[in-house]
Amino acid sequence: MRKTLIAAGLLLATPALAACTDNSTGDDSSDGGGDRAFTVASTDDACEVSGAEAPSGALKFEVTNTGSQVTEFYLLAEDGLRILGEVENIGPGVSRSLTVKAPAGDYFTACKPGMKGDGIRNAFTVTQSEDGEKELSASDQELVDEALAGYKLYVRDQSAQLLEKTTQFVELYKAGDKDDEARALYPVARTHWERIETVAESFGDLDPKMDLREADVEEGADWTGWHRLEKDLWPADAGKYKALTPAQRATYADDLLANTQELDDQIQGLDYTVDQLANGSRGLLEEVAAGKVTGEEEFWSHTDLYDFQANVDGARVAFEGVEPIVEKNDPDLADELSTQFDALQVLLDAQREGDGFKLYTDLTPEEIKGLSDAVNALSEPLSRLTAAVV
């Protein structure tokens, strides 16, 4: 069953479907040609890109990690902050690819060994293509316009709901005597964050300020955001953990709310490209693989399945926006993705409990393996999505 993104944006209460990627080989080659295709060798201390210039159009970067740490690869805008495209969680010995449509301008490529810090950056230039941009037919342009308009509505709505729920959560958390209510609202509020997580990540340091896990905090850095408050609400060892004071609670909670407001302000004026929708769908599923299916994201609350479903929701909405384009360019891929999305959703629905989900710690090893296998089954076809729409 196909739904447009505009419909999804208006029917946000309807659960969407999804999946996740593993560290297998990524997108098939785009139609960009040899002068738009690059190899990237990422090591623990280097990021060697096979070229530093390309004509505008669909660029493909094939990234191989020969280092000892998990790495990431980014194409950054001229300001070095805004992310145009990324591939995350590239394990040692693994190759992944990124396909992104880039107009003429100055950029940076960046590898991030250990997934920390600013990464190893190199200047990258995109020149105006001599043959010009490929013109879309009127019908194709209509499909693209519909996808982008629908996704814009969806993201704006999710951001507004995130701001509303975060405001409520912060008030409960700061009260000091309403922790049970704060715990109940925590995974519900975060659902709206997780649905648009890849969009939030494009705003540089907002993502680590709001969603960094304790294990990823660099030495000497101040740990803020959702998971700082999560640990205080669900201390792993109540006998040893020193609870935050009321003043500290207020400081961290107000900081989270201020960053959420900033995110919502920036999202209001944001526009998207069709490759960002496709890459965003894949990116949300990479988030599932990196933390949700492993139970690492919500280390204290164990509400990972809420995040899992939310990433799935956002990924499915983005896919369904470009699905009419994929059906035209690669109908077999469109069918395969729909089938795999459905299969994963069946497994997620089996873990529902009331209006929410079971705790991750209540899953059996067999159930965890089933979810992981379903994620892996979708990873390969989803990695070809961007190449099918640009």
TAUR-V829587 format. One record per pair of residues at least 12 apart in sequence whose C-alpha atoms are under 7 Angstrom apart, sorted by the first residue. I is the first residue (numbers start at 1). GAP is how many residues later the second one is. D is the distance in Angstrom with one decimal. If there is no record, write none. Layout:
i	gap	d
I	GAP	D
I	GAP	D
This chain:
i	gap	d
2	318	6.7
3	317	6.2
4	316	6.0
4	317	5.4
5	142	6.0
5	145	4.5
5	146	5.8
5	312	6.1
5	315	6.3
5	316	4.7
6	144	4.0
8	309	6.5
9	141	6.3
9	144	5.9
9	145	4.3
15	298	6.5
16	296	6.7
16	297	4.4
16	300	5.9
16	301	6.9
17	295	5.5
17	296	5.5
17	299	5.3
17	324	5.5
17	325	6.2
17	328	5.4
18	294	3.9
18	295	6.2
18	297	5.9
18	298	5.2
18	323	4.6
18	326	6.5
18	327	6.5
19	266	5.6
19	293	5.8
19	322	5.8
19	325	6.2
19	356	5.0
19	359	6.0
20	265	3.6
20	266	5.5
20	268	5.7
20	269	5.8
20	355	4.4
20	356	6.5
20	358	6.3
20	359	5.6
21	261	7.0
21	264	5.5
21	265	5.0
21	268	6.1
21	354	6.2
21	355	6.0
21	357	6.7
21	358	3.9
22	264	6.8
22	267	6.2
22	354	5.9
22	357	6.0
23	66	6.9
23	67	5.9
23	68	6.6
23	71	6.5
23	73	6.9
24	70	6.9
24	71	6.8
24	72	6.5
25	70	5.4
25	71	4.7
25	72	6.8
26	70	4.6
26	71	4.6
26	357	4.9
26	358	6.9
27	70	5.7
27	71	6.7
27	72	6.9
27	356	4.6
27	357	4.3
27	359	7.0
27	360	6.4
28	356	5.5
28	359	6.4
29	358	6.7
30	28	6.8
30	30	6.8
30	357	4.9
32	25	6.6
32	26	5.2
32	27	6.2
35	19	6.2
36	18	5.6
36	19	6.8
36	22	7.0
36	23	4.9
36	24	6.3
37	22	6.0
37	23	4.8
37	24	6.0
38	12	5.6
38	13	6.6
38	22	6.2
38	23	4.8
38	24	6.2
39	22	5.6
39	23	4.7
39	24	6.0
40	21	6.6
40	22	5.9
40	23	4.5
40	24	6.1
41	22	6.1
41	23	5.2
41	24	6.2
41	25	6.9
42	22	6.1
42	23	4.8
42	24	6.1
42	25	6.6
42	69	6.4
43	22	6.1
43	23	5.2
43	24	4.0
44	23	4.9
44	24	6.5
44	25	6.7
44	69	5.5
46	74	6.6
47	63	7.0
47	64	5.7
47	73	6.1
52	71	6.8
52	72	4.8
52	73	6.2
53	71	5.8
53	72	4.7
53	73	5.7
54	71	6.6
54	72	5.0
54	73	6.2
55	71	5.4
55	72	4.8
55	73	5.7
55	74	4.7
56	46	5.7
56	47	5.0
56	48	5.4
56	70	5.6
56	71	5.8
56	72	5.4
56	73	5.1
57	44	5.2
57	45	5.5
57	46	6.4
57	76	6.8
58	41	6.6
58	42	5.5
58	43	4.1
58	44	6.4
58	332	6.6
59	40	5.6
59	41	5.4
59	42	6.0
59	43	7.0
60	37	6.9
60	38	5.6
60	39	4.5
60	40	6.6
61	36	5.5
61	37	5.2
61	38	6.5
62	33	6.9
62	34	6.0
62	35	4.3
62	36	6.6
63	32	5.4
63	33	5.3
63	34	5.6
64	29	7.0
64	30	5.9
64	31	4.2
64	32	6.6
65	25	6.7
65	26	6.7
65	27	5.3
65	28	5.4
65	29	5.7
65	30	6.4
66	26	5.8
66	27	5.4
67	25	5.7
68	24	5.6
69	22	6.8
69	23	6.0
69	44	5.9
69	45	5.3
70	19	5.8
70	20	5.4
70	21	4.5
70	22	5.9
70	43	6.1
70	44	5.4
70	45	6.8
71	17	6.8
71	18	5.9
71	19	5.1
71	20	6.5
71	40	6.7
71	41	5.3
71	42	4.3
71	43	5.5
71	44	5.5
72	15	5.8
72	16	4.4
72	17	5.9
72	18	6.0
72	39	5.5
72	40	5.0
72	41	6.7
72	43	6.2
73	13	5.6
73	14	5.4
73	15	6.6
73	37	5.6
73	38	4.5
73	39	6.5
74	12	4.4
74	13	6.7
74	35	5.7
74	36	5.1
74	37	6.5
75	32	6.9
75	33	5.8
75	34	4.7
75	35	6.6
76	31	5.6
76	32	5.0
76	33	6.2
77	29	7.0
77	30	4.8
77	31	6.4
78	28	5.3
78	29	4.7
78	30	6.7
80	28	6.6
81	122	6.7
81	123	4.8
82	120	5.3
82	121	5.6
82	122	5.9
83	119	4.7
85	15	6.2
86	12	6.7
89	201	6.8
99	287	6.3
99	288	6.6
100	175	6.1
101	174	6.4
103	23	6.7
104	22	4.6
104	23	4.7
104	24	5.1
105	20	6.1
105	21	5.2
105	22	6.6
106	18	6.2
106	19	4.8
106	20	6.3
107	16	6.1
107	17	4.9
107	18	5.9
108	13	6.2
108	14	5.5
108	15	4.6
108	16	5.1
109	12	5.6
109	13	5.3
109	14	6.5
109	15	6.4
110	12	6.4
143	181	6.9
143	182	6.7
144	130	6.7
147	174	4.6
147	175	6.0
148	124	6.3
148	125	6.8
148	126	6.8
151	167	6.9
152	119	7.0
155	41	6.4
156	111	6.6
156	112	6.3
158	34	5.4
159	33	6.8
159	105	5.6
160	104	6.7
161	31	6.6
162	27	6.0
162	30	5.1
162	31	6.2
163	97	6.0
163	98	6.5
165	24	5.1
166	23	6.0
166	91	6.5
167	90	6.5
169	13	5.7
169	16	6.3
169	17	6.8
170	83	5.6
174	75	6.0
174	76	5.7
179	54	6.9
183	50	6.9
187	116	6.4
187	119	6.3
191	115	6.5
191	116	6.0
191	119	5.3
194	113	6.0
194	116	5.4
194	117	5.4
195	115	4.9
195	116	5.0
195	118	6.1
195	119	4.4
196	118	6.2
198	82	5.9
198	85	6.4
198	86	6.3
206	53	6.8
209	15	5.7
209	16	5.7
210	14	6.5
210	15	4.0
210	16	5.9
210	46	6.3
211	14	5.5
211	15	5.7
211	16	6.5
212	13	6.9
212	15	6.8
213	14	6.0
224	28	6.4
225	31	5.4
230	70	6.7
230	71	6.8
231	69	5.9
232	12	6.7
234	66	5.5
234	67	5.9
235	65	6.6
236	64	6.1
275	111	5.8
275	114	6.8
275	115	6.2
277	41	5.4
278	40	6.6
278	41	6.4
278	107	6.0
278	108	5.0
279	107	6.1
280	35	7.0
281	33	7.0
281	34	4.0
281	35	6.9
281	37	5.5
281	38	6.1
282	33	6.9
282	100	6.3
282	101	6.7
284	27	5.3
284	31	5.7
285	26	6.5
285	27	6.8
285	30	6.7
288	20	5.8
288	23	6.7
292	12	5.4
292	13	6.8
292	15	6.7
292	16	5.5
293	79	6.4
295	65	6.3
302	57	5.3
302	58	5.2
302	59	6.5
303	56	5.5
303	57	6.3
304	56	6.1
305	52	6.2
305	55	6.5
306	51	6.4
325	64	6.2
326	62	5.9
326	63	6.1
329	59	6.3
330	58	6.6
333	48	6.6
337	41	6.9
337	44	6.4
337	45	6.7
340	37	7.0
340	38	5.6
344	27	7.0
344	30	5.5
344	31	7.0
347	24	6.6
